[in-house]
């Protein structure tokens, strides 16, 4: 209970809020490495997903941003397309033979051919772009606020918004997103945690401690936080990495018993 209360305090601390007394009702899990794979230590990971058994990644930083197809076993970049300055690449998601990628403060999303990674078009959106995933019929975008936007993949128009809360408090800094088992998993920027979000209510229904992954990756820089969640629906396996980590992990999520 004390451990979960401390974790929730970290999540809401940037908001100047204190977690309420019922914080222990949210389940806590720990991400445990199952298998380690090489990962480009220069990749400032912003988006990660597996589509049809293939691993894709989007990276950030001006002049270093890209979308890429990566061999999981070796970490080798099989194909890459640069996102040129002044764009700062952010999250990415698959959609009907395309990869859709965001940019941070440019209000621009790019469409890329899934096979060739050639640019096929672009769309505009308001505000910032952080993370992106798909639930099969919509794109889900995070923008650094407590809001998730559900978008029409064809027009990029907002169909609805969802306010994310943890025990009634708004949770900002939602970063990389992944749709897993009917929930949205989201890294929380500048923390060692991810959260499970109910896409109907916006409530945080689980907290995932990622600190063991960061330690085993040997990531020590202040910007080298956990960011990148990929779920392989074909195998049921879950993968995680971080910004400029030299490793990507297949993980299992072990529940922590109250008081454990």
N, C-alpha and C positions, 0 to 999 in steps of 0.2 A: 504493500500500500504506500509506504513512504517513498519507494523508488518511483512508482507511477506518478505520485503527486509531484515529485521533483521533475520528472520528464514533462508533465503538463505545464509546470511553471516555466520551463524553458520555452515551450511552444508559445505561450501567451505573453511572456515577458516583454517581447518587443512592442506589445500593444499597451504596456503599462497596466495590465490586468492581472488579478490573482485568480488562480483556479478555484472554483467553488468547492464546497465540502464533499460533493458527490463524485470527485475525480476518480476514485478507485473503481467505479462501475465500468470504466472503459477498459476493455481487454488490452493487455500488453503482450507483444511478441518480440522475440530476438531473432534477427537474421543471422543464420549460421552458415558458413561456407560449406558447400558440398564438394565443389570442384573449382579449381582456379584455372583461368585462361589468361594468356597474354593480352595486353591492351596498350594501345599507343599512349605513352606518357605525355605526349604533346597535345592529345585530344582534350580540348576543354568541353567535355561532354555536356550537351544541352538536351538532346533527345536520343532515345534508344527504343527500338522495337524489333520484333521478329515477325516477318510476314512470309507465309508459305515456307517456313523452315529456314529463311534467310535473315541474317542480322543486318540491320541498318542503323546508322548513327548520324546525328547532326552535331556539329561543333560550333563553338563561338570564338569570340575575340576578333576585332577588326583586322583584316589581313590574314587571318587563320581560319575563318569560318568555312564550313563545307558541309555537304551531305555525302555520305559514303556507304558503300556496301562492304561488309567486313566478314572475313572468314572467322567463325567463332573459335575453332580449335587452335589456330595459329596467331590470331590477332592481326593477320595481314589484311591491308586495305586492298580489296579486289577492284574497286572502281570508286572514283571520287569526282565530285564537281565542286569547284570553288564558289563561294558566295562572296563576291568582290566588295571592297570598300565602296561606300561608307557603311555597308551593312554589317551588323553583328548578329550572327546566326543564333537561333534559339531552337525550340522544340520542333519535332517532326512526327508525322503519322502517315500510315498508308491509306490510300483510298482508290479503289478500282483501277489498279494498274499504274497508280501514280504515288509519288511521295510528296506530301505537302509540308513545307517547312516555314517556320515563322522567323521574323527578325525582331530584335529587341525594341528599339525606339523609333523605327522607321515606318511602322504601320503597314508593312508589306509582307504578304505571304507568297511564296513561290510554289509553283507546281513543277515537278520533275518526272520525266518518264522513268518508271520503276526499273526497267531493264538497262537503258543507256545512261540514265541520270542526265539527260539533256533537258534544259529548261523548256517548259511548254506553256508557261504563262504566269501571271501574277494577279493578286487581289489586294485590295486595301482594307484595313480595319482600323478602328479607333483605339487609342491607348497603346499600352505596351503588349508585346507578345513574350510569354515565358514558356509554358509547356503546352503540348498538344497530344491528344489521343483520339481514338474513335470507338464508338460503341456499336458500330456496324451500320448505323443509319445516320449518325450525326458526328461532327467533330466536336471535341471538348477542349476549350482553350483556357489556360490560366494566364493572368496578367499582373501578378504581384500583389493584387488585392485579395480580399476574401471572396471574390466572385469567380465562379466558373461560368463561361459562356458556352452554350450549346449552339452550334452553327450548322447551317445547311452547307454540305460539302460542295455543292455545285455553285452556289451564289455567294457563299461566305457570309450570308446574312444571319443575324442573331435570331434564333428561334425562342430562346428563353435564357434566363440567368439563374444561378443558384448561389445563395449565400452559404458559405461553409462556416460552421461553428463547432467549437469544442466546449462541451458543457455550457452552451448558451453564449459563449464569448466568440466574437469573430476571429477567424484564423487567417492571417495574411501570409504572404511569402510562399504561397503554393507554387512549386516549380515544376519539375518534370512529372508528367502524368502517364499512367497506364491503366487501361480498363482490364480488370481481372475478376472473373467470376461475378459479374453484375455490380462490382464496386469500382470506384476510382481510387487507385493508389497514387499518392502524391509525395514527392520529396518536399520537405520544408526547408527553404533556403537558409544557409548558414547555421543549420543544426545537424545533428547526427541522427535525425529521426525522419521517418515517413509516416503517413497516416492513411487509414482506410476511410473513405467517404461514402456515405449512402447517397446515391445520385437522385433519390426522390426527395429527401428531407434536407440534405446538405450537412447532416450531423456527422462528426467524426465518431466512427464506431470501433476504431482500433488504432493503436499506436505501435510502430515497429522501431525497435532500437537497432541502428545500423553501425554502432560504434565498433563492434568487433570487425566488421568488414574494412573499415577505414584503417584500423590498426594493422590488420593482416596485409593490406595493400601497401603499407609503409607510406601512406600519404600524411604529410606533416604541414604543408603550407596552409596559410590562412584561407586561401581560395579553393583548396583541394577538398571540397566537401562532397559528400555523397550526392550523386545526381545521375540518374539513369536507371530505369526499370523496364525490363523487357519480359513479356510473358509469351511462351510458345504454346499456343492453344492445342497444337497437335500432340505434344508430349506432356503437357501440364507442368513443364519446368519453368522456374522463375529465375531471372538473371538480374544482377545489379552491379553497378560500377560507380565511379565518381569523376569529378573534373581532374584531369591530368593524373589519373591513377594508372600505375603500370599493370594493373590486374583487373579482370572482370570475373565475377563469381556466379556460378550456379548456387542458389541458396535454398534453404528450407527455413520456414518460419516456425520457431518453437514457442508455444505459449508459456508465459510466466505465471505461475500460480500466485494468488494473492499472498503477500508476505514473503515471496520467494526472491 
